[in-house]
Amino acid sequence: MILELAPALPATVWDWFDWIGRTGANVIGIVVLLLFLRFLGVRVVSRVIRGAARRAGRARLEDEDLVDRRVDTLLSTLRWSFTLILGLLGSALILEQFNVEISALLAGVGVVGLTIGLGSQALIRDVINGMFILTEGQYAVGDIVRVAGVGGQVVEITPRRTVLRDIDGNVHVIPNGEIKVATNMTQGFSRINLDIGVAYEENLDHVIKVINEVCEQLAADRRDDFVTTPKVVRVNGLGDNSVDIKIVGDVKVYTQWELTGELRKRLKDRFDVDGIEIPYRREVQVPFSRSRNPKPNGAPSRADDPTGKDE
């Protein structure tokens, strides 16, 4: 490196100042140009992607805040990638100002990169899979998902990993290469999917009518949270102790758990008023005699038998 720089080094003090001035001006110009390109590129790309995503979201009736979160997740990765590319380009241009042979440097970097690449195939797989997750919009920060057997809210996505926080507050860090199937529970809309059991003695037509009335009242009270009014869709099963009735309705994302709980409460209150029984497990205790062969009332015992034998 020193030998390569030697021919370009100035011979006198004044030449030094002149060389530093020209080289410094070139370096500053390169840095300013790259910063301007980053600013302009990020602004243009952000506006184009955000506009296209919002139009697509409105066509799919998605909430705008949800669309913006997904766009922010994607743009954060694009900004990081764009900055990295410009940084590498700037480094090469600046090294040229010092007469460094870029081709020789790239050859050395290529050999080192190949060696590292052979030992980091898992890392490469994580990054590639992470880019597909981000560009396809499989999930975004804030979504409730299940990936690699772990469920929770997405708190961070990078090209290499996905970070989830579960309902207990535990943080799970999952390499993107381990994600084969991603289940997103908060994309577009969510759904109430509730089975409720009633006693076999109940009139099912009456029970279904009561359930639908409760569902309609809940949808009227919380109309901003419902996409469709929940209703009974079928008798879902004839169990050992109950007739199971399925209720289904579409709601806005993140509200399905709260609204399902509220529907259960209202159904229980209404069933109590109307006398509709919800079966539940009971324990019945039956007393029994300690004698294995109890004698009928008035039957003689062995002691009363003069022969000493039971007849």
PAVEX-426839 format. One record per residue (C-alpha): residue number from 1; x, y, z. Coordinates in nm, 3 decimals, always signed. Each point is the difference from the previous one (the first is absolute). Layout:
% PAVEX-426839
num NUM&px X&py Y&pz Z
...
This chain:
% PAVEX-426839
num 1&px +0.000&py +0.000&pz +0.000
num 2&px +0.279&py +0.245&pz +0.093
num 3&px +0.193&py -0.086&pz -0.319
num 4&px -0.309&py +0.062&pz -0.208
num 5&px -0.050&py +0.340&pz +0.161
num 6&px +0.366&py +0.102&pz -0.026
num 7&px -0.002&py +0.126&pz -0.363
num 8&px -0.298&py +0.219&pz +0.077
num 9&px +0.150&py +0.162&pz +0.310
num 10&px +0.106&py +0.367&pz -0.049
num 11&px +0.368&py +0.093&pz +0.023
num 12&px -0.014&py +0.337&pz +0.181
num 13&px -0.205&py +0.157&pz +0.276
num 14&px -0.189&py +0.220&pz -0.246
num 15&px -0.069&py -0.303&pz -0.214
num 16&px -0.134&py -0.170&pz +0.310
num 17&px -0.248&py +0.281&pz +0.060
num 18&px -0.099&py -0.001&pz -0.365
num 19&px -0.046&py -0.378&pz -0.001
num 20&px -0.200&py +0.005&pz +0.324
num 21&px -0.217&py +0.282&pz -0.133
num 22&px -0.078&py -0.171&pz -0.329
num 23&px -0.047&py -0.346&pz +0.152
num 24&px -0.200&py +0.133&pz +0.293
num 25&px -0.226&py +0.197&pz -0.234
num 26&px -0.058&py -0.311&pz -0.209
num 27&px -0.075&py -0.211&pz +0.308
num 28&px -0.242&py +0.261&pz +0.137
num 29&px -0.167&py +0.022&pz -0.340
num 30&px -0.045&py -0.376&pz -0.012
num 31&px -0.148&py -0.008&pz +0.351
num 32&px -0.238&py +0.289&pz -0.070
num 33&px -0.111&py -0.157&pz -0.329
num 34&px -0.067&py -0.338&pz +0.161
num 35&px -0.193&py +0.159&pz +0.289
num 36&px -0.212&py +0.193&pz -0.251
num 37&px -0.065&py -0.318&pz -0.201
num 38&px -0.102&py -0.183&pz +0.318
num 39&px -0.236&py +0.279&pz +0.104
num 40&px -0.155&py +0.028&pz -0.345
num 41&px -0.023&py -0.375&pz -0.055
num 42&px -0.159&py -0.068&pz +0.338
num 43&px -0.255&py +0.279&pz -0.047
num 44&px -0.101&py -0.109&pz -0.349
num 45&px -0.013&py -0.373&pz +0.077
num 46&px -0.190&py +0.061&pz +0.325
num 47&px -0.267&py +0.207&pz -0.172
num 48&px -0.043&py -0.245&pz -0.286
num 49&px -0.020&py -0.309&pz +0.222
num 50&px -0.224&py +0.165&pz +0.262
num 51&px -0.241&py +0.129&pz -0.265
num 52&px -0.022&py -0.334&pz -0.177
num 53&px -0.048&py -0.187&pz +0.328
num 54&px -0.278&py +0.232&pz +0.115
num 55&px -0.186&py -0.035&pz -0.330
num 56&px +0.030&py -0.379&pz +0.020
num 57&px -0.110&py +0.008&pz +0.366
num 58&px -0.311&py +0.204&pz -0.081
num 59&px -0.087&py -0.247&pz -0.276
num 60&px +0.024&py -0.284&pz +0.257
num 61&px -0.184&py +0.206&pz +0.268
num 62&px +0.303&py -0.013&pz +0.230
num 63&px +0.050&py +0.246&pz +0.284
num 64&px +0.235&py +0.285&pz -0.102
num 65&px +0.200&py -0.019&pz +0.324
num 66&px +0.065&py -0.369&pz -0.064
num 67&px +0.116&py +0.075&pz -0.356
num 68&px +0.232&py +0.276&pz +0.126
num 69&px +0.159&py -0.237&pz +0.255
num 70&px +0.078&py -0.252&pz -0.272
num 71&px +0.142&py +0.270&pz -0.226
num 72&px +0.216&py +0.135&pz +0.284
num 73&px +0.139&py -0.349&pz +0.061
num 74&px +0.089&py -0.041&pz -0.368
num 75&px +0.144&py +0.351&pz -0.035
num 76&px +0.225&py -0.042&pz +0.303
num 77&px +0.164&py -0.298&pz -0.171
num 78&px +0.022&py +0.178&pz -0.336
num 79&px +0.163&py +0.304&pz +0.165
num 80&px +0.252&py -0.227&pz +0.170
num 81&px +0.078&py -0.180&pz -0.327
num 82&px +0.022&py +0.324&pz -0.201
num 83&px +0.230&py +0.157&pz +0.257
num 84&px +0.224&py -0.308&pz -0.005
num 85&px +0.029&py +0.008&pz -0.380
num 86&px +0.078&py +0.373&pz -0.005
num 87&px +0.252&py -0.051&pz +0.281
num 88&px +0.185&py -0.266&pz -0.197
num 89&px -0.008&py +0.216&pz -0.314
num 90&px +0.125&py +0.302&pz +0.191
num 91&px +0.281&py -0.199&pz +0.158
num 92&px +0.117&py -0.115&pz -0.343
num 93&px -0.011&py +0.354&pz -0.142
num 94&px +0.188&py +0.144&pz +0.298
num 95&px +0.268&py -0.270&pz -0.021
num 96&px +0.052&py +0.092&pz -0.364
num 97&px +0.094&py +0.351&pz +0.112
num 98&px +0.293&py -0.158&pz +0.182
num 99&px +0.100&py -0.203&pz -0.309
num 100&px -0.097&py -0.330&pz +0.161
num 101&px -0.046&py -0.282&pz -0.254
num 102&px -0.366&py -0.089&pz +0.042
num 103&px +0.025&py -0.312&pz -0.218
num 104&px +0.272&py -0.150&pz +0.218
num 105&px -0.192&py +0.093&pz +0.311
num 106&px -0.319&py -0.155&pz -0.135
num 107&px +0.186&py -0.318&pz -0.088
num 108&px +0.126&py -0.029&pz +0.358
num 109&px -0.343&py +0.078&pz +0.140
num 110&px -0.151&py -0.259&pz -0.235
num 111&px +0.224&py -0.276&pz +0.132
num 112&px -0.077&py +0.094&pz +0.360
num 113&px -0.371&py +0.028&pz -0.082
num 114&px -0.003&py -0.344&pz -0.159
num 115&px +0.164&py -0.150&pz +0.306
num 116&px -0.246&py +0.169&pz +0.233
num 117&px -0.293&py -0.090&pz -0.225
num 118&px +0.078&py -0.370&pz +0.013
num 119&px -0.017&py +0.015&pz +0.378
num 120&px -0.310&py +0.217&pz +0.022
num 121&px -0.256&py -0.172&pz -0.219
num 122&px -0.257&py +0.018&pz +0.280
num 123&px +0.047&py +0.377&pz +0.020
num 124&px -0.046&py +0.035&pz -0.376
num 125&px -0.316&py -0.214&pz +0.018
num 126&px -0.134&py +0.220&pz +0.282
num 127&px +0.060&py +0.320&pz -0.197
num 128&px -0.152&py -0.132&pz -0.324
num 129&px -0.309&py -0.128&pz +0.180
num 130&px -0.025&py +0.327&pz +0.192
num 131&px -0.001&py +0.202&pz -0.322
num 132&px -0.288&py -0.214&pz -0.133
num 133&px -0.192&py +0.053&pz +0.323
num 134&px +0.044&py +0.377&pz -0.025
num 135&px -0.062&py +0.045&pz -0.370
num 136&px -0.305&py -0.230&pz -0.004
num 137&px -0.149&py +0.166&pz +0.309
num 138&px -0.062&py -0.329&pz +0.178
num 139&px -0.010&py +0.187&pz +0.332
num 140&px +0.116&py +0.329&pz +0.149
num 141&px +0.089&py +0.152&pz +0.334
num 142&px -0.310&py -0.008&pz +0.221
num 143&px -0.162&py -0.305&pz -0.163
num 144&px -0.101&py -0.302&pz +0.207
num 145&px +0.157&py -0.305&pz -0.166
num 146&px +0.105&py -0.360&pz +0.052
num 147&px +0.334&py -0.095&pz -0.156
num 148&px +0.231&py -0.294&pz +0.063
num 149&px -0.242&py -0.129&pz +0.265
num 150&px +0.008&py +0.326&pz +0.199
num 151&px -0.289&py +0.247&pz +0.028
num 152&px +0.010&py +0.365&pz +0.099
num 153&px +0.010&py +0.362&pz -0.114
num 154&px +0.273&py +0.104&pz -0.242
num 155&px +0.224&py +0.259&pz +0.164
num 156&px +0.287&py +0.002&pz -0.252
num 157&px +0.081&py -0.133&pz -0.347
num 158&px +0.344&py +0.011&pz -0.159
num 159&px +0.132&py -0.186&pz -0.303
num 160&px +0.151&py -0.256&pz +0.238
num 161&px -0.255&py -0.050&pz +0.278
num 162&px -0.356&py +0.050&pz +0.125
num 163&px -0.059&py +0.097&pz +0.364
num 164&px -0.332&py -0.091&pz +0.170
num 165&px -0.140&py +0.081&pz +0.344
num 166&px -0.254&py -0.256&pz +0.125
num 167&px -0.298&py +0.053&pz +0.231
num 168&px +0.217&py -0.070&pz +0.307
num 169&px +0.245&py +0.274&pz -0.104
num 170&px +0.272&py -0.243&pz -0.109
num 171&px +0.212&py +0.112&pz -0.297
num 172&px +0.076&py -0.259&pz -0.269
num 173&px +0.275&py +0.059&pz -0.259
num 174&px -0.056&py -0.216&pz -0.309
num 175&px +0.245&py -0.022&pz -0.293
num 176&px -0.193&py +0.066&pz -0.319
num 177&px +0.147&py -0.313&pz -0.158
num 178&px -0.192&py -0.210&pz +0.254
num 179&px -0.337&py +0.142&pz -0.109
num 180&px -0.170&py -0.241&pz -0.239
num 181&px -0.364&py +0.093&pz +0.065
num 182&px -0.114&py +0.340&pz +0.132
num 183&px -0.353&py +0.036&pz +0.138
num 184&px -0.115&py +0.362&pz +0.024
num 185&px -0.303&py +0.046&pz +0.226
num 186&px -0.036&py +0.374&pz -0.061
num 187&px +0.009&py +0.051&pz -0.376
num 188&px -0.296&py +0.157&pz -0.179
num 189&px -0.264&py -0.110&pz +0.250
num 190&px -0.038&py -0.247&pz +0.286
num 191&px -0.283&py -0.229&pz +0.098
num 192&px -0.207&py -0.103&pz +0.299
num 193&px -0.018&py -0.381&pz -0.012
num 194&px -0.184&py -0.117&pz +0.310
num 195&px -0.158&py -0.334&pz +0.093
num 196&px -0.250&py +0.002&pz +0.285
num 197&px -0.173&py -0.306&pz +0.144
num 198&px -0.359&py -0.028&pz +0.127
num 199&px -0.187&py -0.286&pz +0.166
num 200&px -0.171&py -0.265&pz -0.210
num 201&px -0.332&py +0.090&pz +0.163
num 202&px +0.002&py +0.353&pz -0.150
num 203&px -0.203&py +0.101&pz -0.306
num 204&px +0.268&py +0.069&pz -0.261
num 205&px -0.211&py +0.238&pz -0.209
num 206&px -0.058&py +0.216&pz +0.306
num 207&px +0.366&py -0.018&pz +0.103
num 208&px +0.119&py +0.105&pz -0.349
num 209&px -0.245&py +0.291&pz -0.001
num 210&px +0.128&py +0.120&pz +0.339
num 211&px +0.364&py -0.029&pz -0.107
num 212&px -0.058&py +0.201&pz -0.318
num 213&px -0.179&py +0.271&pz +0.200
num 214&px +0.295&py +0.029&pz +0.236
num 215&px +0.243&py +0.015&pz -0.296
num 216&px -0.201&py +0.273&pz -0.172
num 217&px -0.012&py +0.207&pz +0.317
num 218&px +0.376&py -0.031&pz +0.050
num 219&px +0.065&py +0.099&pz -0.363
num 220&px -0.227&py +0.305&pz +0.043
num 221&px +0.179&py +0.107&pz +0.319
num 222&px +0.346&py -0.044&pz -0.155
num 223&px -0.077&py +0.073&pz -0.366
num 224&px +0.341&py +0.158&pz -0.066
num 225&px +0.173&py -0.328&pz +0.089
num 226&px -0.208&py -0.235&pz -0.213
num 227&px +0.037&py -0.079&pz -0.370
num 228&px -0.296&py -0.242&pz -0.003
num 229&px -0.254&py -0.076&pz +0.270
num 230&px +0.073&py -0.335&pz +0.170
num 231&px -0.267&py -0.266&pz -0.024
num 232&px -0.065&py -0.371&pz +0.044
num 233&px +0.128&py -0.187&pz -0.305
num 234&px -0.075&py -0.359&pz +0.101
num 235&px -0.046&py -0.258&pz +0.270
num 236&px +0.362&py -0.099&pz +0.022
num 237&px -0.016&py -0.322&pz +0.197
num 238&px -0.193&py -0.235&pz +0.226
num 239&px +0.234&py -0.054&pz +0.290
num 240&px -0.019&py -0.229&pz +0.301
num 241&px -0.160&py +0.269&pz +0.214
num 242&px -0.108&py +0.284&pz -0.230
num 243&px -0.119&py +0.113&pz -0.340
num 244&px +0.274&py +0.225&pz -0.139
num 245&px -0.100&py +0.309&pz -0.201
num 246&px +0.253&py +0.192&pz -0.213
num 247&px -0.003&py +0.381&pz -0.021
num 248&px +0.205&py +0.186&pz -0.264
num 249&px +0.048&py +0.370&pz -0.079
num 250&px +0.273&py +0.220&pz -0.152
num 251&px +0.152&py +0.281&pz +0.207
num 252&px +0.282&py +0.251&pz -0.028
num 253&px +0.347&py -0.128&pz +0.072
num 254&px +0.118&py -0.013&pz +0.363
num 255&px -0.361&py +0.003&pz +0.132
num 256&px -0.093&py -0.367&pz -0.042
num 257&px +0.115&py -0.111&pz +0.345
num 258&px -0.172&py +0.281&pz +0.190
num 259&px -0.325&py -0.032&pz -0.199
num 260&px -0.005&py -0.380&pz +0.038
num 261&px +0.026&py +0.041&pz +0.375
num 262&px -0.273&py +0.264&pz +0.005
num 263&px -0.227&py -0.226&pz -0.208
num 264&px +0.051&py -0.289&pz +0.243
num 265&px -0.094&py +0.225&pz +0.293
num 266&px -0.316&py +0.131&pz -0.168
num 267&px -0.110&py -0.349&pz -0.101
num 268&px +0.046&py -0.127&pz +0.356
num 269&px -0.205&py +0.291&pz +0.139
num 270&px -0.279&py -0.050&pz -0.254
num 271&px -0.008&py -0.377&pz +0.051
num 272&px -0.041&py +0.057&pz +0.374
num 273&px -0.296&py +0.230&pz -0.065
num 274&px -0.168&py -0.238&pz -0.247
num 275&px +0.076&py -0.314&pz +0.200
num 276&px +0.214&py -0.158&pz -0.272
num 277&px +0.236&py -0.253&pz +0.154
num 278&px +0.370&py -0.015&pz -0.080
num 279&px +0.119&py -0.349&pz +0.099
num 280&px +0.289&py -0.024&pz +0.239
num 281&px +0.170&py -0.281&pz +0.185
num 282&px -0.154&py -0.107&pz +0.330
num 283&px +0.134&py -0.238&pz +0.263
num 284&px -0.256&py -0.244&pz +0.144
num 285&px +0.089&py -0.200&pz +0.313
num 286&px -0.185&py -0.329&pz +0.053
num 287&px +0.028&py -0.157&pz +0.347
num 288&px +0.051&py -0.375&pz +0.012
num 289&px +0.020&py -0.276&pz +0.265
num 290&px +0.336&py -0.140&pz +0.104
num 291&px -0.142&py -0.357&pz -0.014
num 292&px +0.074&py -0.165&pz -0.332
num 293&px -0.312&py -0.225&pz +0.018
num 294&px -0.266&py +0.180&pz +0.197
num 295&px -0.287&py -0.220&pz +0.127
num 296&px -0.360&py +0.086&pz -0.077
num 297&px -0.205&py +0.134&pz +0.287
num 298&px -0.107&py -0.288&pz +0.233
num 299&px +0.239&py -0.255&pz -0.158
num 300&px +0.176&py -0.218&pz +0.262
num 301&px +0.367&py +0.051&pz +0.052
num 302&px +0.258&py -0.278&pz +0.005
num 303&px -0.004&py +0.007&pz +0.381
num 304&px -0.376&py -0.074&pz +0.000
num 305&px +0.034&py -0.302&pz -0.232
num 306&px +0.015&py -0.320&pz +0.214
num 307&px +0.166&py -0.194&pz -0.278
num 308&px +0.276&py +0.255&pz -0.030
num 309&px -0.065&py +0.026&pz -0.374
num 310&px -0.167&py +0.266&pz -0.211
num 311&px -0.294&py -0.115&pz -0.200
